[in-house]
Amino acid sequence: MDYELGNIRPKLDRHKLGLGLVKTGLKESLHKFIKNVICEDEKLTIVFSHNMAKFEFEQSKEQFLESARAYYKTHAKEFLHLNFVPKRIESKVDYEKDEPSKYDPFAIPTPLNPPTKKATPEFLNRATNPAVHAGFERIREIIKNRQGG
């Protein structure tokens, strides 16, 4: 089988140039958050995997543009050959939707802990009110009946 790579080669070259432009302009600590680079004719979109990376990019966009201009000047012929002249640089965040959360409280029901102390009928009834005293005595009888003795 012979695959024709004629149409895909310029796209790969564009992506490579776009990624080089982005990595040159961004701080090295943000490189691991680059999920993708979308290279259109006049627009370059950086897709981050975390919203803090996008926020940091937006805060330091001027420094990014300075470094990106220097990279563009050194590779101007390649950019022009591919008809890729990014005039707008945008960013967005693409969250992982397929990957389940590491902590999902509803995924596994929480088992109930076994009671550590069981009620026994041997307790001191200090109630002074006769109605309350009688209530505790009924509780004592219920506990005796449930224990079988």
N, C-alpha and C positions, 0 to 999 in steps of 0.2 A: 504494500500500500504506500502510495506516495502522497504525502501531505504537502500542500502548498503553503509555504510560510510567507508569501509575498505580502499579504495584508496584515499579518500579525507582527512582522518585524518592525515597522515604524511605531506601532503601539508600544512594543517592548522598549524600543529606544527612547520614546517619549517618557515612559514610566521610569526608566533608568535615569534620564536627565532630571525629571521632576523629583525623584527621590534624592538624587545627589544635591539638588538645589535646596530641598527641605532639610536634609541632614547637615548641610553646610551652615544654614542659617539658624537652626535650633541648637539649644544647649544639649550637650551630650546626655544629660540626665533624662531628657525627654525622648530620646531615640527609641527607647523600649516601648513607649506608648503610641508610636506611629503604627496604625493598623493598615492604612492604605494611602495611596496618593492618586487622586483622580486628575488626569491631565487632559484638559480640553484645549481648544485653540487659543483662547485668550484668558482662560481661568484655570487656576491651580487650586485644588481643594485638598486640604490635609485632613485625613480622617484619623482621629485619635480614639483610643480605647478607654480613656478615662477623662472625666470632665475637668479634673484639676490640671491636666496637661493642656487642655484647650484654654483654660483660664490663664495659665502661665504664659502660653503662647500669645494670647491677646494682650497681656500686660507688657510683654517685651517685643512687640511687633516691630517697633522702629529698629532695634538692634538686628532683628531677623532680616528686615528689608535691606539693611546695609550689607550684611554678609551675602544675602541672596543676589544683590546687584553685582558684587565682586565676582561671584561664581558665574553669573550670567555673562559678564564681560569676557571671562576667560573661555567660555564655551559658546560664544555667540554664534559662530558658524554652524555648530551642530543644532542649536535651537532654530535658527532660520531655515536650515536644510529640512527640518521636520515640520516646518510651518507651526511651530509651537513657541509663541511669544506670550508668556503669562503676564497680563497687565493687572489682573485681580488675583489676590491670594486670599482664600477663605479657609475656614476651619469648621469642622463639625465633629460630633462625638457619636460613635456607633457602639451601642451597648450590646453585650453578648446576650442574645435572647434564648439561644439553644442550651446554653450551659446553666444547669440549675444552681441555685444559690447554695453556698456551702452550709449555711445554717437556715434551715426551713423548719420553723416550729410546728408546722402542720403535717410534715412528711411522716414522722414517726410519732405515734401517740406516746405520751409520757406515762410510764407504768406507775401505779400507785405504790407508795412505800408501805411495807407491812407495818402494822402498829408495833411500837417498841414496848409499850407498857399496857398490860391488860388490866381491866377493872376487876377488883376483887371485892367480895362482900365484907371484908374486914377493914372497915374504915370507921373513924370516930365521928359520930353525929353530934355536932356542937350547936345545932340550930336551937334557938330559944323560942322561936315562934312555933306553936303546936302544929300549924298547917304545914310549914316548911319541914319540921321534924318528921311529920307523917309522910311527906313527899320523898324525903331521903330514905326512909324505911321501905317505901314501896320500891325505890331504885335498888336497895339492898336485896329485896326479895326477887326482883327481876334478874339480877346478876346471879343469885344462887340458883334460880331455875334454869338459866342458860348454861351454867357450868355443870349442871346435872347433880347438884348436891345440896 
